Structure formats: structure tokens, C-alpha cells
Amino acid sequence: MNMAESEDLARIVSGCKKGVPECFSQLVDMYAGRCYGYFYRLTGDKDLSDDLLSELFVKLVEKIGSYEGGSFESWLFRVASNVFHDYLRDKQRRRKSLDSQKRRLKSKLIETKQDKTNAIDKLQIQLGRLDADTKELIMLRFYSRAKFKEIAKMRAEPIGTTLSKLHRGLKKLRELME
């Protein structure tokens, strides 16, 4: 950077510190391409580079008062580096949060599956405690999905008797399950 460019930059930075919008616009015009290139080389993502560039210029407005001389470009790229590292930290926090949620959901699924398995095991145990006739009635009705008339016909008994036996058997099974 030659002497004229250096003086021009000093005038622009001084205007930015005073809050002159045109000076910020000039800084953006001067450094947007290089800063975008910096972010694009780091991320390989055009949209993300645009977002980081926008964030950089917001930070520039917030932090221009902390620039105390020296190489402005070094200061600017230090701010750009901080913006990039903030993005990485935020991304890592989100990933950890998602991983944590994923683990909780997986744990709940396993618990639900175990609860379901335990309920099935409990049902099997309690069915074993019923007499063979009642157990057969329940199996015919709920596992083979036979209709009441079909069950009564298979067992050669009146449908009312079949219904009554099934009702008493289900009541007994409910009591055992509790």
C-alpha cells in the first residue's frame, strides 16, 4: 500500500470511528472481496461465506473503536478469524446438543422397547397361570382372530357359554396383570 492509499485508509477508518456511513461503505467496497475469499477458502461454501462476511461487517461496526493503529488489514483479518472461530464453536455446540438429544431419544426408544418386551413377558407369564381351556379361548380370539361363532363351533358349545368363559378369562388375566 502506497502513502496515498495509506492516508486514504486512515481517513476512512477515522470516519468509521465517528460513525460516518459512507466510510463504512468504502471499507466494505475495499475489503469485501478479499474477506469473502478468505471465508470461502476456509469453508468451501458460498452461502456460509456470505453469512460470515455479513457477520464480519457487523462486527466491524461494533469493534472499529478498538482499532488503535498499526496495520488495519491485520486487525481486520484478526476480527475475521474470530468470526470464523465463533462460527466453529457455535457449530460444535449445536453438534454436541444434537448428539445429546440423539442419545436421549435412543435411550427412550430402548426403554420403550424394553418396557414393551417386559409387558409381553409379563403377559406370557400370566397367560401361563391361566387354566388351559381359558388360555386356549384367549389365543383363539386374539391371536388367531377367530370370530365368537367360529370358536363356539370349534368347541362344540353354545355361543353364550363361549362368550361367558372368554369374559371370565379376560377378567382373570387383567387381575393377574395388575
MOZI-V236600 format. One record per backbone hydrogen bond with DSSP energy under -1.0 kcal/mol. NH is the residue of the N-H (numbers start at 1). CO is the residue of the C=O. E is the energy in kcal/mol with one decimal. If there is no record, write none. Layout:
NH|CO|E, NH|CO|E
//
This chain:
6|2|-2.4, 7|3|-2.3, 8|4|-2.4, 9|5|-2.6, 10|6|-2.3, 11|7|-2.1, 12|8|-2.3, 13|9|-2.9, 14|10|-2.2, 15|11|-2.1, 16|12|-2.3, 17|13|-2.3, 18|14|-1.2, 19|16|-1.4, 20|15|-2.7, 24|20|-1.4, 25|21|-2.3, 26|22|-2.0, 27|23|-2.1, 28|24|-2.4, 29|25|-2.4, 30|26|-2.3, 31|27|-2.3, 32|28|-2.5, 35|31|-2.6, 36|32|-2.7, 37|33|-2.3, 38|34|-2.1, 39|35|-2.5, 40|36|-3.1, 41|37|-2.3, 42|38|-1.4, 43|39|-2.4, 44|40|-2.9, 49|45|-2.4, 50|46|-2.3, 51|47|-2.3, 52|48|-2.8, 53|49|-2.4, 54|50|-2.3, 55|51|-2.4, 56|52|-2.5, 57|53|-2.1, 58|54|-1.8, 59|55|-2.6, 60|56|-2.4, 61|57|-1.7, 62|58|-2.0, 63|59|-3.0, 64|60|-1.5, 66|63|-2.4, 67|64|-1.3, 75|71|-1.9, 76|72|-3.2, 77|73|-2.7, 78|74|-1.6, 79|75|-2.1, 80|76|-2.4, 81|77|-2.3, 82|78|-2.2, 83|79|-2.3, 84|80|-2.4, 85|81|-2.6, 86|82|-2.5, 87|83|-2.1, 88|84|-2.2, 89|85|-2.5, 90|86|-2.5, 91|87|-2.6, 92|88|-2.4, 93|89|-2.5, 94|90|-2.5, 95|91|-2.4, 96|92|-2.6, 97|93|-2.5, 98|94|-2.8, 99|95|-2.9, 100|96|-2.6, 101|97|-2.6, 102|98|-2.7, 103|99|-2.5, 104|100|-2.4, 105|101|-2.7, 106|102|-2.6, 107|103|-2.5, 108|104|-2.5, 109|105|-2.6, 110|106|-2.3, 111|107|-2.7, 112|108|-3.0, 113|109|-2.7, 114|110|-2.9, 115|111|-3.2, 116|112|-2.7, 117|113|-2.9, 118|114|-3.4, 119|115|-2.5, 120|116|-2.5, 121|117|-2.9, 122|118|-2.8, 123|119|-2.7, 124|120|-2.6, 125|121|-2.4, 126|122|-2.8, 127|123|-2.7, 128|124|-1.6, 130|127|-1.3, 135|131|-2.5, 136|132|-2.4, 137|133|-2.0, 138|134|-2.4, 139|135|-2.4, 140|136|-2.7, 141|137|-2.4, 142|138|-2.8, 143|139|-1.8, 144|139|-1.8, 146|140|-2.3, 151|147|-2.3, 152|148|-2.7, 153|149|-2.3, 154|150|-2.7, 155|151|-2.2, 157|152|-2.2, 162|158|-1.9, 163|159|-2.8, 164|160|-2.3, 165|161|-2.6, 166|162|-2.5, 167|163|-2.6, 168|164|-2.4, 169|165|-2.4, 170|166|-2.6, 171|167|-2.1, 172|168|-2.3, 173|169|-2.4, 174|170|-2.5, 175|171|-2.0, 176|172|-2.2, 177|173|-2.1, 178|174|-1.3
//
